[in-house]
């Protein structure tokens, strides 16, 4: 008989509580609880307005105010009116606060390395963590338009290419495509959208500008840990919005039968199958959509 799912979740919660030191009065031995340390981290080296800090940590105003007061009393932060909006306040680290955050980062990194070092299969552990983080943060995913040459974008693209190489019988070589460097996805000719979970990239999609009267949707990818939660639909909505902003009203895309989930996505979201419109060696399904 399988174990009770609720009991398994509660066991996991207890393990995480112990490992992260949630109940410690001196998180990582730095003299303050985890909550205050997380506020310091949310402010970060660049500073942050208080609304963004509260939103990032999902804290009540009264509790955030208490943590801020403690950090101020310790000389770790300063508070001032935002230069852009006097109704908002911005928190910034003092020199002492920066040193304290650096100390926290060093200790947290060391704890993370030790956790990985003592596990027999660290990649399996990381994959499980990615899955849990994606599930818990599914309603807090953000989207940003970014240059496809950015490191985060390249991480997604390289992961996408590697997956195609595994799933296509012929393998996959991006250099055989018409735009291997994604140059036509750079604004203002095109667009590239990243999905971010707590600042880490978990998905992408590109809009390739053309001179043929339509734009092409390319390189839709979602990290395995984030699949099954509607992220592909959300990425497609974001890239269609980007196309409208660029004045593109007709979109096309192609895909391969080895990706049945992609074929189903397009068939079920308003795309119409059309004849082949390019000489790319990999696709065997072609779609069009009018915005």
PyMOL commands that set and color helices and strands:
alter all, ss='L'
color gray80, all
select helices_A, chain A and resi 5-20+27-29+34-43+50-57+61-73+95-117+122-136+138-140+151-167+174-176+183-185+224-226+231-245+260-267
alter helices_A, ss='H'
color red, helices_A
select strands_A, chain A and resi 48-49+77-81+89-93+142-145+191-197+200-208+215-222+250-255+272-273+285-290
alter strands_A, ss='S'
color yellow, strands_A
deselect
rebuild
show_as cartoon
